[in-house]
Amino acid sequence: MGNSDKECFAKSGPKHLSEVDWGKEEHRRCAIACLVKGTSILESDRAEGRQGTPDARAPPWWSSFHLRLRKTLLCDCSCRCVLRQRLGANQPFIYGAIFEHVPPESPSSTAPSPAASPPPPRFIVAFRGTKRSLPAAIHDFRDDLSVILSKQDTCERFRRAREEVAELLESNGGSGGGGVWLAGHSLGASVALHVGRHMMVHGELNLPTFLFNPPRVSLAAAWLPEYWCLVKSMAKGAAARTLMRPHDKRMEALFRRLGPWVPELFVHKDDVICRGYIDYFEGREKMKAECPVILQPLAQSGMKHSFWDMVRNTGGQSADDDNEEQRVQQHLLPSARLWKNSTETGGLCHAHKLKHWWKPDEELDLSHKRYKYEA
C-alpha cells in the first residue's frame, strides 16, 4: 500500500465496528477478515524491517478486537535455487499467525457476561493470501501452482500449518470445542481448508473455518450448456460405480467423515478464481431438483468425484486410507455454508480482494445457503 497500513485501516477497515459481538455473523466475518489482512501485513513488516518497531503497520488490524498476536507462523523452503538467493527469498517468511483473545478489563470483575452472547474464540489461526511483491511472491506463486495441481500435501507451508494447529490443540486440551478457529484468504484459504479437512478426518475435530475467496477456478459455466453439469456427474458416477469401485468406496468414507464439518465459504460471483465453489454446490442442488429420480443415485455419486482425481487414484489403496483427503481436490466437500457476494465490483481482479468482506451487510448484496450432502 502507498500509505501506511494504519491509515488504510482507519479509512478502509470496519468503521462500523466499535465492539465485536462474536455471536453475530456480520461481526465475525468483518473481524476475521481484518485478522487475515493483518497477517498479510505482518509479512510486509518483516520484509521491510518494521516488525516489532513503532512503525509496524500490522497491529491496528487486530488490537481493537481485544486480540493479541500469540505467534507468527514462519516457513523456510528447503529449495536453494540461485534465483531465490539473488532475490533475497531464502529467508523464512510469514505465512500465518495465531491470535489469542484477551478479554477486556471489566469495571466490575463480578459482573456476569450477557448469557445471550456466545463466548469469543480463544484462538484464531489466520493464513494470508498470495503476495505479489518480492520475495514472498516466489514462494506464494509456487504454492499456488501446487494448489491447482492438488499437490498441497507436498508443500512445506501446508505441512507446517498442520503441525502448528495440532500443537496448539494439544497444548490446550487436545480438542477443538470452538476454542480454535481457522481463517484464510485465497492461498491462505487453501491452507485453512487443508488443515480443517485434516483435523476432521484424522481427529474428528470440528474446527470453525472461515474461507475468503478460496481458489477453485471454473470456466465451464461460461462456455458449456446448462445440462453439462448433469451429464458430467452421471459420467463420473458411472465410471466410479463400475471401473473404479475402490476409489468410490474411499470417497464415500471420506464424505462420511467430513460430513459434520461445515466451513464458511465467502465467494464473489464475479471472481473466476473461486467461482468453482458456486458452480459445485449450486450444481449439486440443481442436479437433485432436475435429474430424473431413476438417475439421481448415479448423478449424486458423481458429485463426490473429479475426473482428475479418478485418473490419479487408480492404484490399490485401501478404502480406509487416512491420506485420501490429501489426494483429492479440496472443493469436493460434503457440507458447507456458501456466502455469495453479488455486489457490483470493478472487474474480476477487484472481486477477488479481501476488503469486500469487512464491509457491513448493508453495503453488500449478500446471500447464503447451507449445503449438506445426503448419502
C-alpha positions as MATLAB code, in Angstrom:
seq = 'MGNSDKECFAKSGPKHLSEVDWGKEEHRRCAIACLVKGTSILESDRAEGRQGTPDARAPPWWSSFHLRLRKTLLCDCSCRCVLRQRLGANQPFIYGAIFEHVPPESPSSTAPSPAASPPPPRFIVAFRGTKRSLPAAIHDFRDDLSVILSKQDTCERFRRAREEVAELLESNGGSGGGGVWLAGHSLGASVALHVGRHMMVHGELNLPTFLFNPPRVSLAAAWLPEYWCLVKSMAKGAAARTLMRPHDKRMEALFRRLGPWVPELFVHKDDVICRGYIDYFEGREKMKAECPVILQPLAQSGMKHSFWDMVRNTGGQSADDDNEEQRVQQHLLPSARLWKNSTETGGLCHAHKLKHWWKPDEELDLSHKRYKYEA';
ca = [
       0.000    0.000    0.000;
       1.193    3.512   -0.704;
       0.045    4.998    2.633;
       0.723    3.411    5.973;
      -1.489    0.466    6.814;
      -2.576    2.270    9.975;
      -4.081    4.985    7.768;
      -5.505    2.313    5.475;
      -7.237    0.642    8.434;
      -8.744    3.968    9.523;
     -10.055    4.606    6.006;
     -10.965    1.109    4.773;
     -11.364   -1.065    7.846;
     -14.678   -1.831    9.575;
     -15.529    1.663   10.832;
     -18.955    0.381   11.882;
     -17.439   -1.979   14.492;
     -16.701   -0.278   17.784;
     -17.098   -3.552   19.677;
     -17.235   -7.110   18.303;
     -20.147   -9.341   19.206;
     -18.779  -12.768   18.261;
     -22.301  -14.141   18.214;
     -23.225  -12.004   15.192;
     -22.298  -13.362   11.789;
     -21.586   -9.918   10.339;
     -19.204   -9.049   13.190;
     -17.402  -12.387   12.920;
     -16.905  -12.009    9.179;
     -15.601   -8.447    9.413;
     -13.263   -9.090   12.340;
     -11.803  -12.286   10.908;
     -11.256  -10.668    7.503;
      -9.261   -7.964    9.281;
      -7.143  -10.580   11.044;
      -6.286  -12.192    7.727;
      -5.372   -8.759    6.323;
      -3.200   -8.103    9.354;
      -1.418  -11.406    8.781;
      -0.554  -10.313    5.255;
       0.810   -7.002    6.544;
       2.894   -8.911    9.110;
       4.903  -10.350    6.222;
       5.288   -6.876    4.718;
       6.526   -5.571    8.082;
       9.029   -8.423    8.273;
      10.318   -7.934    4.726;
      10.691   -4.155    5.175;
      12.230   -4.264    8.658;
       9.266   -2.771   10.566;
       8.256   -5.826   12.595;
       8.494   -5.201   16.334;
       9.078   -1.458   15.892;
       6.772    1.533   16.497;
       6.416    1.785   12.716;
       4.845   -1.677   12.402;
       1.641   -1.431   10.374;
       0.002   -4.764   11.196;
      -1.144   -4.427   14.876;
      -4.062   -1.993   14.245;
      -5.788   -4.725   12.243;
      -6.380   -6.871   15.345;
      -5.692   -4.883   18.514;
      -9.101   -3.160   18.574;
     -10.813   -6.576   18.697;
      -9.197   -7.497   22.038;
      -6.810   -9.890   20.344;
      -3.085  -10.208   20.734;
      -0.518  -11.802   18.465;
       0.485  -15.044   20.147;
       2.786  -16.391   17.441;
       3.844  -15.695   13.870;
       3.983  -18.783   11.667;
       7.206  -18.974    9.683;
       8.180  -21.261    6.847;
      11.585  -21.747    5.233;
      11.533  -23.548    1.898;
      14.240  -26.188    1.560;
      14.831  -25.193   -2.088;
      18.044  -23.225   -2.600;
      17.988  -22.099   -6.216;
      20.276  -19.315   -7.472;
      17.339  -17.058   -8.438;
      15.910  -17.149   -4.907;
      19.320  -16.341   -3.461;
      19.745  -13.303   -5.700;
      16.260  -12.022   -4.908;
      16.723  -12.486   -1.174;
      13.985  -15.103   -0.913;
      15.918  -17.602    1.188;
      14.868  -16.043    4.497;
      11.980  -17.590    6.461;
       8.710  -15.875    5.540;
       5.476  -15.350    7.474;
       2.554  -17.307    6.037;
       0.199  -17.131    9.009;
      -0.324  -16.093   12.606;
      -2.011  -17.286   15.787;
      -4.120  -14.716   17.629;
      -5.367  -15.088   21.187;
      -8.420  -13.370   22.594;
      -7.668  -11.206   25.634;
     -10.872  -10.254   27.461;
     -11.096   -6.530   28.214;
     -10.851   -5.483   31.813;
     -14.302   -5.114   33.308;
     -15.143   -2.312   35.788;
     -16.620   -4.993   37.998;
     -14.916   -8.354   37.978;
     -18.045   -9.935   39.466;
     -20.386   -8.617   36.786;
     -21.737  -11.557   34.763;
     -21.426  -11.547   30.988;
     -24.639  -11.496   28.945;
     -25.957  -15.037   28.664;
     -27.246  -14.495   25.148;
     -23.807  -13.638   23.755;
     -21.670  -16.715   22.947;
     -18.053  -16.605   24.057;
     -15.406  -15.489   21.564;
     -12.914  -18.000   20.233;
      -9.840  -18.447   22.365;
      -7.536  -18.675   19.352;
      -7.839  -17.742   15.696;
      -5.251  -19.114   13.270;
      -5.125  -16.904   10.159;
      -3.308  -17.582    6.884;
      -2.526  -14.809    4.425;
      -3.161  -14.826    0.693;
      -0.736  -14.530   -2.204;
       1.551  -11.505   -2.159;
       2.722  -10.040   -5.430;
       5.801   -8.324   -4.010;
       9.181   -9.999   -3.713;
      10.467  -12.039   -2.022;
       7.212  -13.621   -0.770;
       5.801  -13.864   -4.305;
       8.346  -16.541   -5.232;
       7.081  -18.865   -2.505;
       3.422  -17.971   -2.988;
       3.233  -18.482   -6.751;
       4.913  -21.855   -6.412;
       2.374  -22.959   -3.800;
      -0.473  -21.524   -5.916;
       0.604  -23.918   -8.647;
       0.613  -26.785   -6.143;
      -2.991  -25.952   -5.229;
      -4.020  -26.008   -8.884;
      -2.400  -29.447   -9.255;
      -3.857  -30.707   -5.929;
      -0.347  -31.238   -4.564;
      -0.784  -29.341   -1.298;
       0.486  -32.248    0.779;
       3.941  -31.849   -0.806;
       4.284  -28.169    0.260;
       6.217  -27.172    3.349;
       3.714  -24.392    4.118;
       0.779  -26.804    4.310;
       2.718  -29.338    6.385;
       3.871  -26.664    8.840;
       0.327  -25.350    9.158;
      -0.995  -28.788   10.107;
       1.747  -29.202   12.698;
       1.226  -25.744   14.217;
      -2.527  -26.219   14.624;
      -2.066  -29.741   16.016;
       0.440  -28.393   18.546;
      -1.921  -25.560   19.518;
      -4.781  -28.003   20.045;
      -2.633  -30.383   22.064;
      -1.378  -27.608   24.332;
      -4.955  -26.545   25.032;
      -6.646  -29.794   25.897;
      -6.393  -31.659   22.603;
      -9.865  -30.802   21.305;
     -11.453  -28.046   19.279;
     -14.608  -27.272   21.220;
     -14.987  -23.961   19.389;
     -11.826  -22.652   21.017;
      -9.707  -22.709   17.851;
     -10.891  -21.140   14.617;
      -9.220  -21.248   11.200;
      -9.305  -18.496    8.582;
      -7.602  -17.543    5.339;
      -7.881  -15.669    2.060;
      -7.033  -17.009   -1.414;
      -3.913  -19.172   -0.995;
      -4.371  -18.828    2.759;
      -7.928  -20.142    2.396;
      -6.487  -23.246    0.733;
      -4.182  -23.686    3.723;
      -7.051  -23.274    6.212;
      -9.247  -25.642    4.203;
      -6.460  -28.221    4.049;
      -5.846  -28.005    7.808;
      -9.563  -28.128    8.646;
     -10.093  -31.219    6.489;
      -7.051  -32.894    8.006;
      -8.186  -32.260   11.584;
     -11.690  -33.535   10.865;
     -10.562  -36.685    9.051;
      -7.771  -37.672   11.434;
      -9.038  -36.459   14.802;
     -12.759  -35.748   14.328;
     -12.004  -32.185   15.411;
     -14.685  -29.905   14.016;
     -12.898  -26.541   13.848;
     -14.915  -23.484   12.740;
     -13.321  -22.415    9.466;
     -13.720  -19.154    7.514;
     -12.561  -19.214    3.900;
     -12.439  -15.978    1.897;
     -12.210  -16.460   -1.877;
     -10.749  -19.991   -1.730;
      -9.289  -20.806   -5.170;
     -11.292  -23.108   -7.383;
     -11.139  -21.928  -10.991;
     -14.142  -22.808  -13.141;
     -14.704  -21.691  -16.717;
     -17.200  -24.403  -17.592;
     -20.286  -22.420  -16.585;
     -19.490  -19.654  -19.051;
     -18.867  -21.860  -22.083;
     -20.850  -25.069  -21.716;
     -24.611  -25.698  -21.874;
     -26.670  -25.849  -18.686;
     -27.129  -29.607  -18.835;
     -23.350  -30.188  -18.834;
     -23.188  -30.477  -15.037;
     -25.730  -33.306  -15.037;
     -24.070  -35.140  -17.934;
     -20.626  -34.841  -16.363;
     -21.862  -36.004  -12.968;
     -23.567  -39.053  -14.436;
     -20.450  -39.956  -16.444;
     -18.292  -39.767  -13.302;
     -20.848  -41.757  -11.309;
     -20.988  -44.485  -13.939;
     -17.197  -44.748  -14.075;
     -16.889  -44.780  -10.282;
     -19.516  -47.465   -9.786;
     -18.116  -49.773  -12.453;
     -14.429  -49.246  -13.279;
     -13.270  -47.543  -10.062;
     -15.254  -49.157   -7.299;
     -12.431  -48.994   -4.677;
     -11.990  -45.252   -5.257;
     -15.750  -44.740   -4.978;
     -15.758  -46.516   -1.611;
     -12.858  -44.383   -0.378;
     -14.647  -41.178   -1.385;
     -17.853  -42.305    0.287;
     -15.914  -42.992    3.503;
     -14.225  -39.586    3.231;
     -17.557  -37.800    2.767;
     -18.982  -39.549    5.835;
     -16.035  -38.405    7.960;
     -16.153  -34.835    6.660;
     -19.949  -34.528    6.743;
     -20.331  -32.844   10.189;
     -17.741  -30.165    9.330;
     -19.400  -27.113    7.732;
     -16.815  -24.487    6.690;
     -17.940  -20.953    5.865;
     -17.171  -20.184    2.201;
     -17.160  -16.492    1.233;
     -17.195  -16.196   -2.556;
     -17.871  -13.374   -5.010;
     -19.926  -14.355   -8.036;
     -17.609  -12.449  -10.403;
     -14.412  -13.958   -9.015;
     -13.311  -16.500  -11.609;
     -10.605  -17.749   -9.224;
     -13.147  -19.131   -6.754;
     -16.241  -19.356   -8.951;
     -15.916  -23.142   -8.972;
     -17.320  -23.406   -5.448;
     -20.530  -21.719   -6.538;
     -20.784  -23.981   -9.578;
     -20.098  -27.070   -7.477;
     -22.655  -26.506   -4.719;
     -25.353  -24.905   -6.855;
     -24.805  -27.634   -9.444;
     -25.397  -30.256   -6.785;
     -28.656  -28.586   -5.785;
     -29.819  -28.201   -9.376;
     -28.967  -31.800  -10.131;
     -31.158  -33.022   -7.274;
     -34.035  -30.838   -8.431;
     -33.929  -31.596  -12.169;
     -32.428  -35.057  -12.504;
     -34.954  -37.883  -13.099;
     -35.454  -39.913   -9.928;
     -34.178  -43.104  -11.511;
     -30.866  -41.431  -12.401;
     -30.315  -39.494   -9.179;
     -28.214  -42.163   -7.399;
     -25.816  -42.228  -10.329;
     -25.589  -38.449  -10.634;
     -25.245  -37.996   -6.877;
     -22.406  -40.494   -6.795;
     -20.619  -38.475   -9.475;
     -20.710  -35.330   -7.337;
     -18.165  -36.933   -4.997;
     -15.597  -37.254   -7.770;
     -13.460  -35.351  -10.230;
     -12.071  -36.902  -13.414;
      -8.583  -35.699  -12.474;
      -8.683  -37.447   -9.094;
     -10.081  -40.612  -10.631;
      -7.138  -40.802  -13.014;
      -4.634  -40.172  -10.235;
      -6.194  -42.663   -7.840;
      -6.152  -45.765   -9.972;
      -3.814  -47.551   -7.539;
      -4.743  -50.130   -4.982;
      -5.171  -48.042   -1.839;
      -7.476  -49.409    0.783;
     -10.889  -47.895    1.405;
      -9.842  -46.558    4.810;
      -6.611  -44.923    3.661;
      -6.020  -41.975    6.024;
      -4.189  -39.968    3.380;
      -7.085  -39.947    0.946;
      -8.122  -36.362    1.762;
      -4.690  -35.162    0.609;
      -5.104  -36.677   -2.855;
      -8.468  -35.257   -3.858;
      -9.442  -31.793   -4.961;
     -10.414  -29.679   -1.982;
     -13.643  -28.356   -3.471;
     -15.131  -31.846   -3.079;
     -16.823  -31.082    0.226;
     -19.899  -32.838    1.574;
     -21.069  -29.808    3.569;
     -20.527  -26.047    3.609;
     -22.303  -22.767    4.103;
     -21.797  -20.755    0.940;
     -21.915  -16.956    1.222;
     -22.338  -15.484   -2.257;
     -21.490  -11.833   -2.742;
     -23.272  -10.396   -5.795;
     -22.195   -6.794   -5.220;
     -21.057   -4.982   -8.367;
     -17.283   -4.508   -8.481;
     -14.671   -3.027  -10.770;
     -13.800   -6.280  -12.525;
     -12.537   -9.809  -11.983;
      -9.401   -8.846  -10.058;
     -11.337   -6.486   -7.815;
     -13.856   -9.208   -6.989;
     -11.091  -11.388   -5.524;
      -9.959   -8.792   -2.985;
     -10.330   -9.367    0.731;
     -11.525   -5.839    1.505;
     -15.130   -6.619    0.480;
     -15.552   -8.922    3.445;
     -15.026   -6.381    6.237;
     -17.800   -4.142    4.911;
     -21.167   -4.037    6.728;
     -24.053   -6.122    5.442;
     -25.950   -3.098    4.138;
     -23.149   -2.369    1.669;
     -23.172   -5.898    0.271;
     -25.552   -7.893   -1.880;
     -25.007  -10.997    0.189;
     -26.888  -14.282    0.301;
     -26.071  -17.584    1.948;
     -27.182  -21.197    1.905;
     -26.160  -24.259    3.862;
     -25.427  -27.338    1.771;
     -25.489  -30.815    3.268;
     -24.529  -33.964    1.433;
     -27.028  -36.794    1.714;
     -25.514  -40.240    1.397;
];
